[in-house]
Amino acid sequence: MHFANLIWALNVAEVMAHPGTAADTLTQITEFAIEIGMVPVPVHREQNGYVLNAWVVPLLNAAQSLVTNGVSTPEDVDRTYMIVNRGAPRGPMGTLDVIGMKTAYDVFAYWGEHHDDQQMLANAAYLKENFLDQGKLGLQSGHGYYSYPEPSYADPDFLSAPQISSASDIAARAMLT
């Protein structure tokens, strides 16, 4: 069984067997998940990362690549994500804070090496230099891409259209450098 971070709010419990798992064991695990208020999600066959991490790792890697490569700011990555996914409580960079920079670093470094993925390795190096080496672990330490307990993405105005007077400043940030 695999839980998401913040299980009290994200109540998913992925249930996955391997060839030696007894049917009764799966039933008991699924019953336990339901008893503790989880939504059991059956994984039909063994999958590295279950369902959740199989899609969230590529999403977070893509978002981190935008920041690592200077394409966008963490806030603008999250703002874009949250606007097109209305109701999402945070974007990918905020999610990295929740997961924790050490875990994100370990995942990016491992899979970067495993697949000889230079971008993923660059993302791991970025997290190490800008966060881990500075003791910024994300939500756990109160500092990551955002400062906690009141991250800017939680501000009601985070997704609001800006004032017209800020147009030239926003346009200037879009100029190629």
N, C-alpha and C positions, 0 to 999 in steps of 0.2 A: 504494500500500500504506500502511496506517495501523496503527501500533502503539499499544498501551495504555501508560500510565505503568507503571514497574516491570516492564519487559518480561521480565526474568529470572524473575519470579514469575507474571506475568499474560501468558502467551505466546500472545496472539492477534494475528493479522495480517490485517486486513480488506483484501480485494482488490476494487477497484472500477474499472471501465472507463468510458470515455466513447465516444461514437460513432466516434471515430477510432482507438481502441486496437486493435491487431492481436491476433488470437487467440494468436499465438506469443509476443507480449510478455506476455500474461496467464499463459500456461503457464510462461514463464521466471520471472516474479515469484512464482508459486505454488510452483514448485520451489525457488526461493531461500528462501522462507518456511519450507518443510518442512526444507530443509537446515540452517537455523539453529535448528531446534527449535520453530518457531511452529506454531500451529494456524490454517491459512488459512480465513477465513470469506468466502465469496463474497457480494458485494453485487450483487444482480441488476439494479439500475439506479442511476443517479446519485442520491445522497442526501446532502444537507448533513449533515455529522457522521458519515457512514457509519452503521453499526448502533450501535456503542458510544455515541458522543456523542449520537445521536438520542434515546436513553433516559436517559443519565446526566445530561445538562444539565437536563432537567425535574426529575429526582430531586433533584439538588443545589440547584436553585432553590427547590424546595418545602421542603427541609430548611433552607436559609438563611432562607427566609421565616419559618419557625417561630422562629428565633433573632432575626432582625431585628425581628419584631413582638412579641417578649417572651412568646411562647406557651410556649417550652421552652428549656432550657439545651442547649448543644452536647452535653454528656455524656449527657443524657437522650434527645436525638434519636438519638445513636449507640447508646446502650444498647437503645433500642426496636428499632432496625433490626437490631442484632446478635442480639437474642433471637429475633426472628421470621425471621431468615435465619441460623440456626445454622451455624456454620462460617465465616461472613464474618469476615475478619481485622480489619476496621474498618468504621465506619459512614460516612454521608455527610460529616460534618464532618471526620473523619480523612481521607477521600478528598479533600476540598478542600485539606487540608494537603499531600497527596501531589501533586496536580495543580499546586498553587502558587497563592497568593493573587493574584498578578499576572495569571496566565492566567484564573482564575475571574473576577476583576474585569473584564478585557477582554471576556470572553464575555458576562457579565451586562450590562455597559454597552452593548456593540454590539447585542445582541438586544433589550435594553430600549428603546433608541432606535429600532431598526428596526421593532419592533412596537408602539411607544408603550405599553410595559408598565411602569406605574408601580411595581409591586412589584419587578420585576427591576431597575429603576433604583435603588430604595431598597436592594436587596440589594447592588448595586455600590457605592453610597455607604457602606454599612455596612462593607464590606470595605476600602474606601479609608481611612476614618476609623480603624477599629479595628486594622487590620493594616498596610497599605501605608505609611501616614503614620508608622507607628512602626517601620518596617523589619522587620516580622514577615512573612516570605514563606511560612511553612509549613515543611515538611520541609527545604527548601533552606537556610533560615537557622537551623533548629533550634527555631523558635517559630512557632506559628500558633494554631489552636484548642487544640493540645496542645504539650507540650515534648518534644523529641526528644534523645536516642535512645530514651528509655523513656516513651512516651505512656501515659497512664492507661488507655486502652482496651485495651492489651496486658496489663494486670494480670490474672492469673487470677481475681481476685475481682470484676472489673468487671461481670460478668453474674450474680453471685450474689445471692440474695435477701438483703435487709438484715436486721439484727437487729431484733427486735420493739420494742426500746427506741427505735428511730429513727422509729417510726410517727408520733408527734406532729410531729416536725420535717418529715417528708415531707408530711403533711397540711397543715401550715402553708404550705408552698410552693405548695400547690394552691388556697389561698384566693384569691379574686378580689381584684385590687388596683385 
